[in-house]
Amino acid sequence: MEQQTIIVPLFSVRPAYKFSRFILFLLIASGLFISSYLLYRYLNISAENSTGKIDFCSTVFATSCDDALTSKISTQLGLPLAAWSVLFYVGLLLVLLMPWFFGKTFNALASSLVYFFGLIVFIIAIVLVTTMIINPKLFCPLCTLIHIINIILFFLLPRTLDINFGLFRSRLKYLVRSFFSKKLFLAANLWKVFGLVTVLLLIASGYFGLKILTLSGAKAEPMFMDFKPILKEYKSQPVKNIPVFATDPSIGDDTSKIQVVVFSDFYCTGCKQFSYDLRNVIDSSKGEYHIVFKNYPLDKACNPLLQKSLHDGACAAALAAEAAHKQGKFWDFHDALFTADKKADEKLLQKTAMNLGLDLDQFNAWRNSDSARRQIQQDIYVASQLGIDATPAVFLNGRLVKDLRKGVLKLLINEEIKKSSFNIY
C-alpha cells in the first residue's frame, strides 16, 4: 500500500495555533524593538551626558544597561550582541516569510531553519543569563527581557510550527543525505536551494550592514556628520575661566593656544568611551596641546554634592590615579583603568600600580592621604563652580563641548587653530 504524504502548513489554521502564531509574532516584534533600542544606546553611549540621549534602563529600572553593553563579552565576531539580536529577529521573519514567496514546498525547510535558529539562540540565552547571575555587574534589565523572549520563543515553536527536536533531527539527516545524492539536482530541490541561498544572502547583507553601522557609529571617525550645527552650538557656549593648578594631571605645552580640560569619572561608561577619543587627540597633538584632567567622581564617598552615589568605588579609583600622578604615571594609569575589561576594584588598582612599576608602599600611602583627598575636593569644587553635574564634561578653550561623539573634539580643535593668529605648529 502506497504511503500518503501529508503536508502540514507552516501555520496551522486551528484557533489554538492562530493564537500561538499571534504570540510568536508579538514576541519577535518586541524582541526586535528592544534590540534596536539597545543597539541605538550602544552607538550613543559616548555621548550619553552631552547630547540629551535618554537612558531608558536607568529611567525605568533605576539601573543602567551600559556596563553590559560595553563589557568584554558584549561584542562577538565583530558585532555587538544587540546587533546580533536585531539580525536574529529580522532573519526569523525572513525565514517565516519564505513559503509566501517560494511556495508551500518551503514549509518544512522554513520551520526547520526557524527551529535551528531558535535552538542556537536558546542556548546563548541560557549562557548569558548564567553569566549575569555569576557577575551581577553585567545585569541589564532589557537584555534579560530579550533572553526571556528567546527562551519563550524556543518553547513556543513546536506548538506553532508543528516541529520538535526529533522531527528536526530527521529532516537534518534527510537534508544531508540529499545533498550528497542526485536528489539535490531535482528541480524541486534546486528551487529550495535557491530560496535558502537567497535568505542567507539577505541575512549576510544585514550582518555587513550592521557591522558598517557599528564601526562608523561607535568606533570610527564620524563619516557623514553635519558639522555646522555642532560648531554653532559650541560657539554659543560662554567662555569660562577654568582654574588650572600645577598639581593637576596634565600633558602637553601649558602655553599652547589649545587647552582641553576634562572632568571625568573612572567608573563612567561615557568617560571610558571618550577616553579613546582623548587619547587620539593627545597622540595627534605631538605634545602641542595642553590637556588637563580633573576628577569628578559620582560617588558620595568623596563628592558631597551628590544626593546619592551613582558610581560606588569611583572615589577610590580617583585617589589611586592621584597616587599614580604623584609618581609621574598618571596618564598610563588613566589609560589602563579605562581600557580594563572590568571596573577598577581594589584588586585591579593594585595590579595596575604593580604593572606600571609604581612603588606600592608610596602608592598606597598617598592614595590614603589627606593631600590626595584635598586634590579631589579641589576638582569637585571647581566643577561645582562651573555647574557640572555629569561626566564627562569637556571644555575646549573655556567653552563646553556638548557633542562628544568620536572625532568631534578634533574637528573643534581644528576650528580653534584656524581662527587663532598663533600657529601652534
FENGIHU-V570015 format. One record per helix or strand of 3 or more residues. SS is the DSSP state (hx for helix, st for strand). FROM is the first residue (numbers start at 1). TO is the last residue. If there is no record, write none. Layout:
BEGIN
((SS/FROM/TO) (SS/FROM/TO))
END
This chain:
BEGIN
((hx/15/47) (hx/56/61) (hx/66/69) (hx/72/74) (hx/81/96) (hx/98/102) (hx/104/134) (hx/136/138) (hx/141/161) (hx/165/179) (hx/182/185) (hx/187/219) (hx/227/236) (st/249/251) (st/259/264) (hx/269/285) (st/290/295) (hx/314/326) (hx/330/339) (hx/346/355) (hx/360/367) (hx/370/386) (st/393/396) (st/399/401) (hx/408/419))
END
